[in-house]
Amino acid sequence: MHTAFIKLRVHADHADRAADAMRGLVQPVSAEPGCITYEFYRDLDDPCLFHCFEHWTSRQALDDHGSTPHIRAFLDEFGPHIELWESHHTAALD
């Protein structure tokens, strides 16, 4: 299993719209081949800060996810308004 932990901060003027868009990503991403879990959380202390936890069957499945139309559309719309993007990847110990 491959897991990605993403932390992103969106400019305050776009945070609520980004949150709505993130909610809209969960269903199509969850239906992607290899997706085990895809969840977004909004930070309680900083409403512009979001955390995404993704579990995939493989790194390839995660890489393929990055080029799907719904992810591309999200990044095209909100990419210019993302102030922070940190990603950490882990793999399960076998």
Rosetta constraint file for C-alpha pairs under 8 A:
AtomPair CA 1 CA 55 HARMONIC 6.85 0.50
AtomPair CA 1 CA 56 HARMONIC 5.76 0.50
AtomPair CA 1 CA 57 HARMONIC 4.70 0.50
AtomPair CA 1 CA 58 HARMONIC 5.56 0.50
AtomPair CA 1 CA 59 HARMONIC 7.94 0.50
AtomPair CA 1 CA 91 HARMONIC 5.76 0.50
AtomPair CA 1 CA 92 HARMONIC 5.36 0.50
AtomPair CA 2 CA 55 HARMONIC 5.85 0.50
AtomPair CA 2 CA 56 HARMONIC 5.12 0.50
AtomPair CA 2 CA 57 HARMONIC 6.09 0.50
AtomPair CA 2 CA 58 HARMONIC 5.26 0.50
AtomPair CA 2 CA 59 HARMONIC 5.69 0.50
AtomPair CA 2 CA 62 HARMONIC 7.81 0.50
AtomPair CA 2 CA 89 HARMONIC 7.17 0.50
AtomPair CA 2 CA 90 HARMONIC 5.90 0.50
AtomPair CA 2 CA 91 HARMONIC 4.59 0.50
AtomPair CA 2 CA 92 HARMONIC 6.52 0.50
AtomPair CA 3 CA 53 HARMONIC 7.34 0.50
AtomPair CA 3 CA 54 HARMONIC 5.52 0.50
AtomPair CA 3 CA 55 HARMONIC 4.48 0.50
AtomPair CA 3 CA 56 HARMONIC 6.18 0.50
AtomPair CA 3 CA 89 HARMONIC 5.65 0.50
AtomPair CA 3 CA 90 HARMONIC 5.18 0.50
AtomPair CA 3 CA 91 HARMONIC 6.15 0.50
AtomPair CA 3 CA 92 HARMONIC 7.93 0.50
AtomPair CA 4 CA 52 HARMONIC 7.86 0.50
AtomPair CA 4 CA 53 HARMONIC 6.00 0.50
AtomPair CA 4 CA 54 HARMONIC 5.10 0.50
AtomPair CA 4 CA 55 HARMONIC 6.59 0.50
AtomPair CA 4 CA 87 HARMONIC 6.70 0.50
AtomPair CA 4 CA 88 HARMONIC 5.66 0.50
AtomPair CA 4 CA 89 HARMONIC 4.52 0.50
AtomPair CA 4 CA 90 HARMONIC 6.47 0.50
AtomPair CA 5 CA 51 HARMONIC 7.18 0.50
AtomPair CA 5 CA 52 HARMONIC 5.86 0.50
AtomPair CA 5 CA 53 HARMONIC 4.93 0.50
AtomPair CA 5 CA 54 HARMONIC 6.55 0.50
AtomPair CA 5 CA 87 HARMONIC 5.64 0.50
AtomPair CA 5 CA 88 HARMONIC 5.15 0.50
AtomPair CA 5 CA 89 HARMONIC 6.40 0.50
AtomPair CA 6 CA 51 HARMONIC 5.61 0.50
AtomPair CA 6 CA 52 HARMONIC 4.95 0.50
AtomPair CA 6 CA 53 HARMONIC 6.53 0.50
AtomPair CA 6 CA 85 HARMONIC 7.06 0.50
AtomPair CA 6 CA 86 HARMONIC 5.67 0.50
AtomPair CA 6 CA 87 HARMONIC 4.43 0.50
AtomPair CA 6 CA 88 HARMONIC 6.49 0.50
AtomPair CA 7 CA 49 HARMONIC 7.22 0.50
AtomPair CA 7 CA 50 HARMONIC 5.82 0.50
AtomPair CA 7 CA 51 HARMONIC 4.62 0.50
AtomPair CA 7 CA 52 HARMONIC 6.48 0.50
AtomPair CA 7 CA 84 HARMONIC 7.41 0.50
AtomPair CA 7 CA 85 HARMONIC 5.78 0.50
AtomPair CA 7 CA 86 HARMONIC 5.11 0.50
AtomPair CA 7 CA 87 HARMONIC 6.40 0.50
AtomPair CA 8 CA 49 HARMONIC 5.78 0.50
AtomPair CA 8 CA 50 HARMONIC 5.32 0.50
AtomPair CA 8 CA 51 HARMONIC 6.46 0.50
AtomPair CA 8 CA 82 HARMONIC 6.83 0.50
AtomPair CA 8 CA 83 HARMONIC 7.32 0.50
AtomPair CA 8 CA 84 HARMONIC 5.02 0.50
AtomPair CA 8 CA 85 HARMONIC 4.50 0.50
AtomPair CA 8 CA 86 HARMONIC 6.40 0.50
AtomPair CA 9 CA 48 HARMONIC 5.33 0.50
AtomPair CA 9 CA 49 HARMONIC 4.29 0.50
AtomPair CA 9 CA 50 HARMONIC 6.13 0.50
AtomPair CA 9 CA 82 HARMONIC 5.77 0.50
AtomPair CA 9 CA 83 HARMONIC 5.42 0.50
AtomPair CA 9 CA 84 HARMONIC 4.90 0.50
AtomPair CA 9 CA 85 HARMONIC 6.84 0.50
AtomPair CA 10 CA 14 HARMONIC 6.48 0.50
AtomPair CA 10 CA 15 HARMONIC 5.47 0.50
AtomPair CA 10 CA 18 HARMONIC 7.46 0.50
AtomPair CA 10 CA 48 HARMONIC 5.30 0.50
AtomPair CA 10 CA 49 HARMONIC 6.57 0.50
AtomPair CA 10 CA 78 HARMONIC 7.90 0.50
AtomPair CA 10 CA 81 HARMONIC 5.62 0.50
AtomPair CA 10 CA 82 HARMONIC 4.40 0.50
AtomPair CA 10 CA 83 HARMONIC 5.59 0.50
AtomPair CA 10 CA 84 HARMONIC 7.18 0.50
AtomPair CA 11 CA 15 HARMONIC 6.13 0.50
AtomPair CA 11 CA 48 HARMONIC 6.59 0.50
AtomPair CA 11 CA 81 HARMONIC 5.38 0.50
AtomPair CA 11 CA 82 HARMONIC 6.20 0.50
AtomPair CA 11 CA 83 HARMONIC 6.27 0.50
AtomPair CA 12 CA 16 HARMONIC 7.99 0.50
AtomPair CA 12 CA 48 HARMONIC 5.80 0.50
AtomPair CA 14 CA 18 HARMONIC 6.00 0.50
AtomPair CA 14 CA 78 HARMONIC 7.83 0.50
AtomPair CA 14 CA 81 HARMONIC 6.97 0.50
AtomPair CA 15 CA 19 HARMONIC 6.09 0.50
AtomPair CA 15 CA 47 HARMONIC 7.26 0.50
AtomPair CA 15 CA 48 HARMONIC 5.34 0.50
AtomPair CA 16 CA 20 HARMONIC 6.38 0.50
AtomPair CA 17 CA 21 HARMONIC 6.23 0.50
AtomPair CA 18 CA 22 HARMONIC 6.05 0.50
AtomPair CA 18 CA 78 HARMONIC 6.89 0.50
AtomPair CA 19 CA 23 HARMONIC 6.30 0.50
AtomPair CA 19 CA 42 HARMONIC 7.89 0.50
AtomPair CA 20 CA 24 HARMONIC 6.36 0.50
AtomPair CA 21 CA 25 HARMONIC 6.40 0.50
AtomPair CA 21 CA 74 HARMONIC 7.15 0.50
AtomPair CA 22 CA 26 HARMONIC 6.80 0.50
AtomPair CA 22 CA 40 HARMONIC 6.92 0.50
AtomPair CA 23 CA 40 HARMONIC 7.46 0.50
AtomPair CA 24 CA 28 HARMONIC 7.81 0.50
AtomPair CA 25 CA 29 HARMONIC 5.94 0.50
AtomPair CA 25 CA 70 HARMONIC 7.03 0.50
AtomPair CA 25 CA 71 HARMONIC 7.65 0.50
AtomPair CA 26 CA 30 HARMONIC 5.86 0.50
AtomPair CA 26 CA 38 HARMONIC 6.24 0.50
AtomPair CA 26 CA 39 HARMONIC 6.76 0.50
AtomPair CA 27 CA 31 HARMONIC 6.44 0.50
AtomPair CA 28 CA 32 HARMONIC 6.69 0.50
AtomPair CA 28 CA 70 HARMONIC 7.66 0.50
AtomPair CA 29 CA 35 HARMONIC 7.12 0.50
AtomPair CA 29 CA 38 HARMONIC 7.00 0.50
AtomPair CA 29 CA 65 HARMONIC 7.56 0.50
AtomPair CA 30 CA 35 HARMONIC 5.65 0.50
AtomPair CA 30 CA 36 HARMONIC 7.07 0.50
AtomPair CA 30 CA 37 HARMONIC 6.65 0.50
AtomPair CA 30 CA 38 HARMONIC 6.13 0.50
AtomPair CA 31 CA 35 HARMONIC 6.95 0.50
AtomPair CA 32 CA 65 HARMONIC 7.32 0.50
AtomPair CA 33 CA 61 HARMONIC 6.79 0.50
AtomPair CA 34 CA 56 HARMONIC 5.35 0.50
AtomPair CA 34 CA 57 HARMONIC 4.93 0.50
AtomPair CA 34 CA 58 HARMONIC 6.95 0.50
AtomPair CA 34 CA 61 HARMONIC 5.36 0.50
AtomPair CA 34 CA 62 HARMONIC 7.70 0.50
AtomPair CA 35 CA 54 HARMONIC 7.73 0.50
AtomPair CA 35 CA 55 HARMONIC 6.32 0.50
AtomPair CA 35 CA 56 HARMONIC 4.68 0.50
AtomPair CA 35 CA 57 HARMONIC 6.55 0.50
AtomPair CA 35 CA 61 HARMONIC 7.26 0.50
AtomPair CA 35 CA 62 HARMONIC 7.78 0.50
AtomPair CA 36 CA 54 HARMONIC 7.56 0.50
AtomPair CA 36 CA 55 HARMONIC 5.19 0.50
AtomPair CA 36 CA 56 HARMONIC 5.27 0.50
AtomPair CA 36 CA 57 HARMONIC 6.83 0.50
AtomPair CA 37 CA 53 HARMONIC 7.39 0.50
AtomPair CA 37 CA 54 HARMONIC 5.42 0.50
AtomPair CA 37 CA 55 HARMONIC 4.89 0.50
AtomPair CA 37 CA 56 HARMONIC 7.06 0.50
AtomPair CA 38 CA 52 HARMONIC 7.20 0.50
AtomPair CA 38 CA 53 HARMONIC 5.87 0.50
AtomPair CA 38 CA 54 HARMONIC 4.58 0.50
AtomPair CA 38 CA 55 HARMONIC 6.58 0.50
AtomPair CA 39 CA 52 HARMONIC 5.54 0.50
AtomPair CA 39 CA 53 HARMONIC 5.29 0.50
AtomPair CA 39 CA 54 HARMONIC 6.54 0.50
AtomPair CA 40 CA 50 HARMONIC 6.84 0.50
AtomPair CA 40 CA 51 HARMONIC 5.63 0.50
AtomPair CA 40 CA 52 HARMONIC 4.42 0.50
AtomPair CA 40 CA 53 HARMONIC 6.56 0.50
AtomPair CA 41 CA 50 HARMONIC 5.58 0.50
AtomPair CA 41 CA 51 HARMONIC 5.07 0.50
AtomPair CA 41 CA 52 HARMONIC 6.33 0.50
AtomPair CA 42 CA 46 HARMONIC 7.90 0.50
AtomPair CA 42 CA 47 HARMONIC 6.29 0.50
AtomPair CA 42 CA 48 HARMONIC 7.61 0.50
AtomPair CA 42 CA 49 HARMONIC 6.11 0.50
AtomPair CA 42 CA 50 HARMONIC 4.55 0.50
AtomPair CA 42 CA 51 HARMONIC 6.41 0.50
AtomPair CA 43 CA 47 HARMONIC 5.72 0.50
AtomPair CA 43 CA 48 HARMONIC 7.50 0.50
AtomPair CA 43 CA 49 HARMONIC 5.45 0.50
AtomPair CA 43 CA 50 HARMONIC 5.78 0.50
AtomPair CA 43 CA 51 HARMONIC 7.35 0.50
AtomPair CA 56 CA 61 HARMONIC 6.35 0.50
AtomPair CA 56 CA 62 HARMONIC 6.17 0.50
AtomPair CA 57 CA 61 HARMONIC 6.63 0.50
AtomPair CA 58 CA 62 HARMONIC 6.66 0.50
AtomPair CA 59 CA 63 HARMONIC 6.13 0.50
AtomPair CA 60 CA 64 HARMONIC 6.07 0.50
AtomPair CA 61 CA 65 HARMONIC 6.23 0.50
AtomPair CA 62 CA 66 HARMONIC 6.69 0.50
AtomPair CA 63 CA 67 HARMONIC 7.42 0.50
AtomPair CA 64 CA 68 HARMONIC 7.01 0.50
AtomPair CA 65 CA 71 HARMONIC 7.46 0.50
AtomPair CA 66 CA 71 HARMONIC 6.20 0.50
AtomPair CA 66 CA 72 HARMONIC 7.31 0.50
AtomPair CA 67 CA 71 HARMONIC 6.66 0.50
AtomPair CA 67 CA 72 HARMONIC 6.25 0.50
AtomPair CA 68 CA 72 HARMONIC 6.17 0.50
AtomPair CA 69 CA 73 HARMONIC 6.02 0.50
AtomPair CA 70 CA 74 HARMONIC 6.23 0.50
AtomPair CA 71 CA 75 HARMONIC 6.18 0.50
AtomPair CA 72 CA 76 HARMONIC 5.98 0.50
AtomPair CA 73 CA 77 HARMONIC 6.19 0.50
AtomPair CA 74 CA 78 HARMONIC 5.93 0.50
AtomPair CA 74 CA 79 HARMONIC 7.46 0.50
AtomPair CA 75 CA 79 HARMONIC 4.57 0.50
AtomPair CA 76 CA 80 HARMONIC 7.66 0.50
AtomPair CA 78 CA 82 HARMONIC 6.41 0.50
